């Protein structure tokens, strides 16, 4: 750190160099193709978070979160550009893959998706149900799955973050929740908000409690139809 609450200049300069290289690639893509909304959004978010890291003094936890935000924006942009420029043309038969990409890959139960990503040069994990009795498929080998605890950090965040999404992973709703939260997580108390008297505060609390109860009942009736919920916090207005 440089002083209290500010990321070191050397670290910021390294991030800036990474961003400049990626900006060149983004500009090249947009010069040859129609603007891609998500790429533009991530480019702006990456610029904003880098500006905050270089100029805004924050708590250590906020600084760490800002660094991870830059990393997420950078990697997500890189992944989208790789897909648009490299892997999608391979899937469409315009180019041919000569190597397998060094990435996690895709998990699917659909044979056509297996074929598409095989042609794209991306690892594919083809999932099929294990049925009792004779197994109606060809099996080359049976292996034990890796235990995530041996390879990934599964410790809870300290201090913990609020839950912003709880639902299926294979939906754009999850990504939308992440993007919205990333643009609104760093907020401060409004200094121009008046402090009401105790009597007014008491009446306000009763009103809020009544409305919260009604809102909770309405929200519960909506969420009984599917597994997709948001945990509201002081950033609820952002959603």
C-alpha positions, 0 to 999 in steps of 0.5 A: 500500500501507499499510505493508509487505504490506497493501493501501491502505485506499482500495483496500479501501474501493473493493472494499467498495463494489463488494461491497455493491452486488453483495450487494444484488443477490444478496439480491434474487435469493435473496428471489425464487428458490431459493438458488443454490449457486454464487452462495452459494459465490462470495459467501462466497469474495469476502467471505473474500478481501476480509477477507484483503486488508484485514487480513492482511499478505502478500508483494506477489505474494500481495497481487496474487493476492488482488486478482485473486481478488476480481476473479474472484469479482466478475465470475463472480458478476456473470456468473451473475446476468446469465445467471439474471436477464436472458439465461435468461428471453430464451432461454426466450421470457419476455422479448425482447432489444432490444440485443446484450450487451457480452460475449465471447459463445459459440462453438459448432458447434450451430445450436440454440445459435446460435438460443438465444443470438441470442434472448438477445441474446448474440454467437454465433460459429458454427463450421463445418468448411472442407471441400476443394472446393465449400463446401456453405454460404452464405458472405457474407465471408471474413476473417482471424482476429485474432492473440491476441498483438495484443490479449491479454497472453500473457506467462508469470506472473512468478513462475510459478504451479503448473498446477492443471488441464490438459484440455478448456475446456468442462467443469465440471471446469475450474471446479471446479479453479479454485474449489478452488485459490482457496480453498486457495492461501494456506497457511503452514507448520504451526508445530507440525509436528515436525522429524524427525531425519536418520535418520528423515527419510532413511527417510521420504524412501525411503518417500515415494519408493516410494509416489510411484512407485507413485502415479505409475504408477497415475495414469498408467494412469488418465490414458491414457483422457482428457486431464484431469490435475492437477499436484500441488503442496504444495496437493495435499491440497486436491484 
